Amino acid sequence: MDSISNMLIMIKNASLAEKETVSFPYSKLKSAIANCLVKEGYITSVTKKMKKDLPVLEVTLKYNGKIARIRDINRVSKPSRRVYMGVREIKAYKQGHGNTIFSTPKGILADKDARKELVGGEVLFTIW
């Protein structure tokens, strides 16, 4: 089971259902992805909490009035098929209205930051 896909689908479904927060099991990778989404303005905040003696990430979603900031999330690289891009192959997603999130040697980065840092890596997902 792909834990990143589960996290992304939970965020997407919560935004479609107009939920304020969503929580899922904690991991360092999920925390780094959530912090990248905070930096890019798709979610408001991320907090680590303990529920029943297990660490949980609680994500607060961002809305513009009644409209969710996250419209769609698509997982690109999967456990069955890994997708990588070099820095020269990174293009703007949805004419700059969306982002592609990468796992790079310098951490989890959005497409703009990856081009700025001159690193490529595994394409985790696209979001807009």
Contacts in CASP RR format, 6 or more apart in sequence:
PFRMAT RR
TARGET T0000
AUTHOR 0000-0000-0000
METHOD contacts of the structure
MODEL  1
MDSISNMLIMIKNASLAEKETVSFPYSKLKSAIANCLVKEGYITSVTKKM
KKDLPVLEVTLKYNGKIARIRDINRVSKPSRRVYMGVREIKAYKQGHGNT
IFSTPKGILADKDARKELVGGEVLFTIW
2 75 0 8 1.000
2 78 0 8 1.000
2 79 0 8 1.000
3 25 0 8 1.000
3 27 0 8 1.000
3 29 0 8 1.000
3 30 0 8 1.000
4 29 0 8 1.000
4 30 0 8 1.000
4 33 0 8 1.000
4 75 0 8 1.000
4 124 0 8 1.000
4 125 0 8 1.000
5 75 0 8 1.000
5 78 0 8 1.000
6 24 0 8 1.000
7 24 0 8 1.000
7 30 0 8 1.000
7 33 0 8 1.000
8 73 0 8 1.000
8 75 0 8 1.000
8 125 0 8 1.000
9 73 0 8 1.000
10 22 0 8 1.000
10 24 0 8 1.000
11 22 0 8 1.000
11 43 0 8 1.000
11 59 0 8 1.000
11 61 0 8 1.000
11 70 0 8 1.000
11 73 0 8 1.000
12 70 0 8 1.000
12 72 0 8 1.000
12 73 0 8 1.000
14 21 0 8 1.000
14 22 0 8 1.000
14 61 0 8 1.000
15 61 0 8 1.000
15 68 0 8 1.000
15 69 0 8 1.000
15 70 0 8 1.000
16 68 0 8 1.000
18 63 0 8 1.000
18 66 0 8 1.000
18 68 0 8 1.000
19 61 0 8 1.000
20 60 0 8 1.000
20 61 0 8 1.000
21 58 0 8 1.000
21 59 0 8 1.000
21 60 0 8 1.000
21 61 0 8 1.000
22 58 0 8 1.000
22 59 0 8 1.000
22 61 0 8 1.000
23 49 0 8 1.000
23 51 0 8 1.000
23 56 0 8 1.000
23 57 0 8 1.000
23 58 0 8 1.000
23 59 0 8 1.000
24 30 0 8 1.000
24 56 0 8 1.000
24 57 0 8 1.000
24 59 0 8 1.000
25 54 0 8 1.000
25 55 0 8 1.000
25 56 0 8 1.000
25 57 0 8 1.000
26 48 0 8 1.000
26 54 0 8 1.000
26 55 0 8 1.000
26 56 0 8 1.000
26 57 0 8 1.000
29 108 0 8 1.000
30 57 0 8 1.000
31 46 0 8 1.000
31 48 0 8 1.000
31 57 0 8 1.000
32 107 0 8 1.000
32 108 0 8 1.000
33 101 0 8 1.000
33 108 0 8 1.000
33 124 0 8 1.000
34 43 0 8 1.000
34 46 0 8 1.000
34 57 0 8 1.000
34 59 0 8 1.000
35 46 0 8 1.000
35 108 0 8 1.000
36 101 0 8 1.000
36 108 0 8 1.000
36 109 0 8 1.000
36 110 0 8 1.000
37 43 0 8 1.000
37 59 0 8 1.000
37 101 0 8 1.000
37 127 0 8 1.000
38 44 0 8 1.000
38 45 0 8 1.000
38 46 0 8 1.000
39 110 0 8 1.000
40 99 0 8 1.000
40 110 0 8 1.000
40 127 0 8 1.000
41 62 0 8 1.000
41 69 0 8 1.000
42 62 0 8 1.000
42 69 0 8 1.000
42 70 0 8 1.000
42 99 0 8 1.000
42 127 0 8 1.000
43 59 0 8 1.000
43 60 0 8 1.000
43 61 0 8 1.000
43 62 0 8 1.000
43 69 0 8 1.000
43 70 0 8 1.000
44 60 0 8 1.000
44 61 0 8 1.000
44 62 0 8 1.000
45 59 0 8 1.000
45 60 0 8 1.000
46 57 0 8 1.000
46 58 0 8 1.000
46 59 0 8 1.000
46 60 0 8 1.000
47 57 0 8 1.000
47 58 0 8 1.000
47 60 0 8 1.000
48 55 0 8 1.000
48 56 0 8 1.000
48 57 0 8 1.000
48 58 0 8 1.000
49 55 0 8 1.000
49 56 0 8 1.000
49 57 0 8 1.000
49 58 0 8 1.000
50 56 0 8 1.000
61 68 0 8 1.000
61 69 0 8 1.000
61 70 0 8 1.000
62 68 0 8 1.000
62 69 0 8 1.000
62 70 0 8 1.000
63 69 0 8 1.000
70 127 0 8 1.000
71 128 0 8 1.000
72 127 0 8 1.000
72 128 0 8 1.000
73 125 0 8 1.000
73 126 0 8 1.000
73 127 0 8 1.000
74 125 0 8 1.000
74 126 0 8 1.000
74 127 0 8 1.000
75 124 0 8 1.000
75 125 0 8 1.000
76 83 0 8 1.000
76 100 0 8 1.000
76 123 0 8 1.000
76 124 0 8 1.000
76 125 0 8 1.000
76 126 0 8 1.000
77 83 0 8 1.000
77 84 0 8 1.000
77 122 0 8 1.000
77 123 0 8 1.000
77 124 0 8 1.000
77 125 0 8 1.000
82 122 0 8 1.000
83 122 0 8 1.000
83 123 0 8 1.000
84 120 0 8 1.000
84 121 0 8 1.000
84 122 0 8 1.000
84 123 0 8 1.000
85 102 0 8 1.000
85 120 0 8 1.000
85 121 0 8 1.000
85 123 0 8 1.000
86 120 0 8 1.000
86 121 0 8 1.000
87 114 0 8 1.000
87 115 0 8 1.000
87 118 0 8 1.000
87 119 0 8 1.000
87 120 0 8 1.000
90 100 0 8 1.000
90 102 0 8 1.000
90 111 0 8 1.000
90 114 0 8 1.000
90 115 0 8 1.000
90 120 0 8 1.000
91 111 0 8 1.000
92 98 0 8 1.000
92 111 0 8 1.000
93 99 0 8 1.000
93 100 0 8 1.000
93 111 0 8 1.000
93 126 0 8 1.000
93 128 0 8 1.000
94 128 0 8 1.000
97 128 0 8 1.000
98 126 0 8 1.000
98 127 0 8 1.000
98 128 0 8 1.000
99 110 0 8 1.000
99 111 0 8 1.000
99 112 0 8 1.000
99 126 0 8 1.000
99 127 0 8 1.000
99 128 0 8 1.000
100 110 0 8 1.000
100 111 0 8 1.000
100 123 0 8 1.000
100 125 0 8 1.000
100 126 0 8 1.000
101 108 0 8 1.000
101 109 0 8 1.000
101 110 0 8 1.000
101 111 0 8 1.000
101 123 0 8 1.000
101 124 0 8 1.000
101 125 0 8 1.000
101 126 0 8 1.000
101 127 0 8 1.000
102 108 0 8 1.000
102 109 0 8 1.000
102 110 0 8 1.000
102 111 0 8 1.000
102 114 0 8 1.000
102 119 0 8 1.000
102 120 0 8 1.000
102 121 0 8 1.000
102 122 0 8 1.000
102 123 0 8 1.000
102 124 0 8 1.000
103 121 0 8 1.000
103 122 0 8 1.000
103 124 0 8 1.000
104 114 0 8 1.000
104 117 0 8 1.000
104 119 0 8 1.000
104 120 0 8 1.000
104 121 0 8 1.000
104 122 0 8 1.000
105 119 0 8 1.000
105 121 0 8 1.000
106 117 0 8 1.000
106 119 0 8 1.000
108 124 0 8 1.000
109 117 0 8 1.000
109 119 0 8 1.000
114 120 0 8 1.000
114 121 0 8 1.000
END
